[in-house]
Amino acid sequence: MPKKMRPLFIATAAICVTHAVVSHRRQRHVDEVACEQMHQDALASHIADPSLNSIWGALEGVKAEQAAQHMQCNRWVSWWLLRYRLGVTTKASFVPVADDFMRSTAARDYWAMARSIRRREDRSRRTREFVKIMNASYQHAVERVDQKV
């Protein structure tokens, strides 16, 4: 290869690698959104048909109303997590949402049951940050409830 062509070759290679990385990241986001849609649909099915609750060991024997609340909490948290991972939601904008969510007894009950599972997901730095925010909001809410008692 002529010496004059090397910078052009290097620049072209760098552009191709950058394009591949960006395309891969975009496709991963598309895949995450598609998986989340399937998850949301499954949760909606469970809410609509309480007989499906026995599929989940944690919900077996739980009253239909409580199970529906648990599933709805799961829907919200899953949606917020996806938005947070994709960078649609920032920490500053999410903390008040998490704090407000944890004001609900149903939300605290859900998080008490689900947080260890969410912690184990730990797929990315953003997921770990999200779980940390939710845990802090949960802890503050529990402390507020304890102070009232």
C-alpha positions in Angstrom: 0.0 0.0 0.0 1.4 3.4 -0.9 2.4 5.6 2.0 0.0 8.3 0.9 -3.0 5.9 1.2 -2.3 4.8 4.8 -4.0 7.7 6.5 -7.0 7.2 4.2 -7.1 3.5 5.0 -6.8 4.1 8.8 -9.6 6.8 8.7 -11.9 4.4 6.7 -11.2 1.6 9.1 -11.9 3.8 12.1 -15.2 5.0 10.5 -16.2 1.3 9.8 -15.4 0.3 13.4 -17.3 3.2 14.8 -20.3 2.5 12.6 -20.3 -1.2 13.7 -20.2 -0.2 17.4 -23.0 2.3 17.0 -25.1 -0.1 15.0 -24.6 -2.8 17.6 -25.6 -0.5 20.5 -28.7 0.7 18.6 -29.7 -2.9 17.9 -29.2 -3.9 21.5 -31.5 -1.0 22.5 -34.1 -2.2 20.0 -33.8 -5.7 21.3 -34.2 -4.5 24.9 -37.3 -2.6 24.0 -38.8 -5.6 22.3 -38.0 -7.9 25.3 -39.5 -5.3 27.6 -42.7 -5.2 25.5 -43.0 -8.9 25.8 -42.5 -8.7 29.6 -45.1 -6.0 29.9 -47.6 -8.1 27.9 -46.9 -11.1 30.1 -47.5 -9.0 33.3 -50.7 -7.6 31.8 -51.9 -11.2 31.2 -51.2 -12.1 34.8 -53.1 -9.0 36.0 -56.1 -9.8 33.8 -56.1 -13.5 34.8 -55.4 -14.1 38.5 -55.3 -17.9 37.9 -51.9 -17.4 36.3 -50.5 -16.2 39.7 -49.8 -19.7 40.7 -47.1 -19.9 38.0 -44.9 -17.6 40.2 -44.0 -19.3 43.5 -43.7 -16.0 45.2 -47.4 -15.1 44.4 -48.9 -18.5 45.0 -51.5 -18.2 47.7 -51.4 -14.4 47.6 -54.8 -12.7 47.3 -55.7 -11.6 43.7 -55.7 -7.9 44.6 -52.2 -8.1 46.2 -50.9 -10.1 43.3 -52.3 -7.6 40.8 -50.6 -4.8 42.7 -47.3 -6.7 42.8 -47.5 -7.2 39.0 -48.4 -3.6 38.4 -45.5 -2.5 40.5 -43.3 -4.8 38.5 -44.6 -3.2 35.3 -43.7 0.3 36.5 -40.3 -0.7 37.8 -39.4 -2.6 34.7 -40.4 0.3 32.5 -38.5 2.8 34.6 -35.4 0.5 34.6 -35.5 0.3 30.8 -35.8 4.1 30.5 -32.9 4.5 33.0 -30.7 2.0 31.2 -31.3 3.6 27.8 -30.5 7.1 29.2 -34.0 8.5 28.7 -34.3 9.1 32.4 -31.5 10.7 34.5 -30.7 10.1 38.2 -31.9 13.6 39.1 -35.3 13.0 37.4 -35.8 9.5 38.7 -35.0 9.9 42.4 -38.3 11.9 43.1 -40.2 9.2 41.1 -38.7 6.4 43.2 -39.3 8.4 46.4 -43.0 8.9 45.5 -43.4 5.3 44.4 -42.1 4.0 47.7 -44.7 6.1 49.6 -47.1 3.3 48.7 -47.4 0.2 51.0 -47.9 -2.0 47.9 -44.7 -0.6 46.3 -42.7 -1.2 49.4 -44.0 -4.7 49.7 -43.1 -5.3 46.0 -39.6 -3.9 46.4 -39.0 -5.9 49.6 -39.8 -9.1 47.6 -38.2 -8.1 44.3 -35.0 -6.2 45.2 -32.8 -9.2 45.6 -33.8 -10.4 42.2 -33.2 -6.9 40.7 -29.8 -6.7 42.4 -28.8 -10.1 40.9 -29.6 -8.8 37.4 -26.7 -6.4 37.7 -26.1 -6.4 34.0 -24.7 -2.9 33.7 -23.5 0.1 35.7 -26.9 1.8 34.9 -28.8 -1.2 36.3 -26.7 -1.1 39.5 -27.3 2.7 39.8 -31.1 2.1 39.4 -31.2 -0.6 42.1 -29.2 1.7 44.4 -31.7 4.5 43.9 -34.6 2.2 44.5 -33.0 0.8 47.6 -32.3 4.2 49.0 -35.9 5.4 48.3 -37.2 2.1 49.9 -35.0 2.6 53.0 -36.1 6.3 53.4 -39.7 5.3 53.1 -39.4 2.5 55.6 -37.7 4.9 58.1 -40.5 7.4 57.6 -43.1 4.7 58.3 -41.1 3.5 61.4 -41.0 7.1 62.7 -44.8 7.4 62.5 -45.3 4.2 64.5 
